[in-house]
């Protein structure tokens, strides 16, 4: 199997890296400042559950780009959600 024949998986990994990386600046800013005033508890709660479900979906399909991206995003989302609950 050549690298080109596996292009859908590579697109998945690239999408996973970009969407997951987009959370890092928000998480870093929140960790540093502990300012959670601009974060909606309802939105982040629903988002975190959604990411957890995407992770389960990826595991059930053995779709590793989905698993990798959502595992990291879930960790970041849980950390931000935890700070929202702690520092409100």
Helices and strands as residue ranges (DSSP letters): G 4-6, H 7-33, H 41-61, H 64-87
